[in-house]
Amino acid sequence: MKIQILGTGCPKCKTLAANAEKAVAELGIQAEIEKVTDIKAIMALGVMMTPALAIDGVVKSSGHLLSPEQIKKMIS
């Protein structure tokens, strides 16, 4: 599983990345967490508001700071 955190590195983006790492750890699963900061790459995925979260290349959330619990529901 590949989880992408899409954002320019703002505090919300960093918090979303930390929440994703916590969700993966709590579920005890293997996942690659990648931080995508390139605006062109973010826009190529159709994201206009950050932070955003994509799982296996599919954008699941945009413009919201998700909690670890919300991310766990998306992963499961």
C-alpha positions in Angstrom: 0.0 0.0 0.0 1.2 3.5 -0.9 -0.1 6.5 1.0 0.7 9.9 -0.4 0.5 13.2 1.6 0.0 16.0 -0.9 1.0 19.4 0.2 3.8 22.0 0.2 5.1 21.3 3.7 2.8 23.5 5.7 2.0 22.7 9.4 -1.3 21.0 8.4 0.5 18.9 5.8 3.1 17.8 8.4 0.4 16.9 10.9 -1.5 14.9 8.2 1.7 12.9 7.5 2.2 12.3 11.3 -1.5 11.1 11.5 -1.0 8.8 8.6 2.1 7.3 10.2 0.2 6.8 13.4 -2.8 5.2 11.7 -0.5 2.7 9.9 1.3 1.9 13.1 -1.9 1.3 15.0 -3.2 -1.0 12.3 0.1 -2.9 12.2 0.2 -2.9 8.4 3.0 -2.3 5.9 2.6 0.9 4.0 4.9 3.3 2.1 4.2 6.9 3.1 5.4 9.4 0.5 5.3 13.2 0.9 4.5 14.9 -2.4 5.5 18.6 -2.4 5.7 19.4 -6.1 2.8 21.6 -7.1 2.6 20.2 -10.6 2.5 16.6 -9.3 -0.2 17.6 -6.8 -2.3 19.3 -9.5 -1.8 16.3 -11.8 -3.7 14.2 -9.3 -6.6 16.8 -9.5 -5.9 18.3 -6.1 -6.6 22.0 -5.8 -6.7 22.3 -1.9 -4.1 20.9 0.4 -3.4 19.0 2.5 -4.6 16.0 0.6 -4.3 12.3 1.1 -4.1 9.6 -1.6 -4.1 5.8 -1.2 -2.6 3.8 -4.0 -2.9 6.8 -6.4 -6.5 7.6 -5.6 -7.2 10.9 -3.8 -9.3 10.1 -0.7 -9.4 13.6 0.9 -8.5 17.1 -0.1 -8.5 20.3 1.9 -9.0 18.5 5.3 -6.8 17.6 8.1 -7.7 14.0 8.9 -7.3 12.4 12.3 -5.6 9.0 12.6 -9.0 7.4 13.2 -10.4 8.9 9.9 -7.3 7.6 8.0 -7.7 4.1 9.5 -11.3 3.9 8.2 -10.0 4.9 4.7 -7.3 2.3 4.8 -9.5 -0.6 6.1 
